[in-house]
């Protein structure tokens, strides 16, 4: 899935300077978790309660409950997550983050907690795009720093438009400014079924298969071990499957439960 490359240079400095919360050690009871709360069903903010909700939120809270610590969730733009981890301004990043070799050089990842893939969304009446090959030469909308952007640039010979927020890419699709949006399949499906209902459709195309992981600062083995231990516990006691069904309407893949 959402993913994404790193913020760099001045942009990274601007993001880091905006984060004032101190880093919390793994031994403390409350850990600071960051996510970009603009990617339902993984993470978003309930407009009424202002509470952060989603698959990622439920997973990290369930892990914390098993391991005896609490979490405080903070909203942070996606491409600022890894720089914030590296600077020690947050303890955990969980945000539909694909495990890649490049990212693993900067942070440590838990075992996978979701198996994702990149998919394609087009306008409802579009009949010219049916396969990945049909995307060649088309105008593709992607979110900044995402694996959708990476795939669009490296795999697909297309014209890429980058947006700061995924919702902006979807809106531009509906307005005819791009021909398709390339993004994580679950997020695409959620948008098609909710805000985009009747206006857009998801194609039965999977461009990639990706493992999502929970990220911590490089070398923080104690916290990483606690996260992996908690993840294993909720898989065994059924809580993981309950959360998965809640947000995706189906059972998790057997190979995901077996990890």
N, C-alpha and C positions, 0 to 999 in steps of 0.2 A: 504494500500500500504505500498517502499522504507521504522514503520517501523522498528524502529531501537532502539537499546539500547544505553546506554550512554558510552562515553569514560571515562576512570577512571585512577587513579594513575598517573604514570609518563607521560603516553601518553596524558592525559588531560592537564597536566602542560605544556607540550611541545606545544600543540595547543594554549593554552591561551597566552603563552609567545610570540608567533609569531604574535599575534594580537595587534597592537599598536594604532588603531583608538579609540578615546575616545567615550564613550557612549553619545548618544544624548537624551535629555529629550523630552517627548511627546509634550511639548508646543512649541518646536522649529519647524522651517519650513521644515527642511530636516532630515529624519530619516534613520539610517543605517540598511539595510536589508541584511541578509546573506542567502545564499543557496549553495548547492553543485551543481555546474552547469554541471553535468554529467548525468542528468536524463531526457532527452527529452521524451515526449513532455512537461514535467513540467518545466524544466529549462536546458538551455545549452548556450554556447557562439557561436555566429555567427563568423565563421572563417574569414570572409571578413571585417565586420564592428567592430568586437570585442564586439558588444553589447550583453547583456544577453537577451535571448528570451525564450518564453515558456508560458504555461498556468499560472504558478505561477507568473511569471513576469508581465503578463498582468493584473492578478487579483489584485495584490498589488498596481500596478500603478493606476488602475481604482479606487480602494478604496481611495488612497491618493488624487486623483484629486477631488473626492467628498467631502473629509474632509478638503481640503485646505492645505495639506502639500505635500512636495516632498519626494522622496525616492532615496537613492543611494544604488545600489545592489553590494554586495561583494561576491566573490567566497570563500567558506570555506568548508572543508571536512565535510560530513554529521555528523559524530559522534563527531564533535567539536561544533556543533550548540548550543546545550543545555548548555554545559559548558560556552560558550561565552555569552549566554543570562544571565546566573546566575552571571557571573562576571561583567556584565554591559558593555561589550565591543561592543555589538550590541543591537539594539532596537527591531528588529523583525526577526523571522526565519520563512521562508515559503519554504518548500522543500518536498512536498509529505510526510508530517509528520503525521503518524497515531496518533490519540488521544487515549492514554492508561492511566489507573489509575496510573501506575508507573510514567509516564512522567508528569502527572498532579500534582504530588507531588512536582515537581521541577520547573515547569513553568505553566503559565496560557494559555489556548487555547481559540481561538475564536469559534464561531459556525462553524459547518462543511461547507466547501466550495467544497468538492468533496466526493463522496462515492466510495471507492475503494475495491479491493480484491486482494488476492494473486493468481497468476497463474503459469503455468509451460511452459517452452520452451524446446524443444528437437531438435535433428538434423532432417533434412527433411526426411530422410529415416527410422527413428526409428519407429518400429511397436510394440515394446515390452512394451512401456509405453503409456497407454491410460487413466488410471484413477489414482486417488491419491494412491490407494492401490498398484499399480504397482511401486510406488516410493520406497517402502520398500526394504532396502538393496542396493539401487542404490547410485551412487556418485552424490551428489547434490552441485551445485555451488551457493553461495549466496554472497551478499555484506556485509561488516562488519557493525555490529550494526543495521541491517535491521530487520523488522518483518519477512522477508523471512528467515533470519538466525534463529530467534526465533522459527518459525513454524517448520523449518527443524529439529531443535534439540528437540522440545517438542512434536510435533504432529506426525512427520514422523520418523519412525525407519529407518534411512538412514545414509550414510557416508557423513559428511558435510565438504566441503572445503570453506574457507572464503577468499574473495578477497577484497582488499582495494577499488577497483573501480568496478562498475557493468560491465563496458565494458570488464574488464579482465575476468570476469566469462563467459560472452558470447563468448569471444575468445577461452577460454579453452574448452567450449562446442563444438565449431566448430572443434577444434583440437583433440577432443576425450578424453580429460583429465577428463571430468565429463559427466555424462549421461543426466543431466537436470539442468536447472537453475530455481530457485524459486524466483519470484519477483512480483512486482505490475503488474497487468494485462495491464493497459494503456501503461506503459513503455515497457513491453514485446511486445505488439502489434505494437508499434512504431518501435521497433528494427526489428521485423520480416518484417515489410513493407519497411524498409529503408536499413540500413547497413547489415542486415542479410537476405535480400531477396534471396530466392532460396536455402539457406543453412540450415535454421532452420524453425521451425513451432511452433505456440502456440497451446497448447491443449485446448479443450473446457471444462476446469476444473477450478472451483473457489474454492480454499481451504478455504478462509475466506471472510468476508465482513467487511470493515473498514471505519471509518470516518476520513477524513483529516482535520486538523485545522491549523490556523496561531498562532504561539507561541510568547509570550512576557514574560518578566521577571516576576516572581511570585510577585503578589501584585500591579502590574502596572495597576490599574483599569481604569485610565484615558485613556491610550492608548488602552487598550482592548475595552473599550466602543466605542472609535472612529472607531476602525477596524470593530466591529460588526455593528455600525451604517452605515459605508460606504458599507459594504457587503450587508446590507438590501436595501440600496438605489440602488445599481447596479443590484440587483435582480428585483427590481420594475421597473426600467427604461429600462430594456432590454439589458443593456451592459453585464451583466453576461452571458446571453444566447448567445449573439453574440460571446463572448470569448470562451465559451464552444464549440460552433459549429466550430469555427476556428481551434481548436486544436484536437477535437475528432470526427468531422464530423457528429454530431448528436445533438439532443436537450437534455438538461439536464433533469434528472429524475424530475418528478413533486414534489416528496417528498423533493428533495433538494431545489427547488425554494420556497417551502412552509415553510421552516425553518425560 
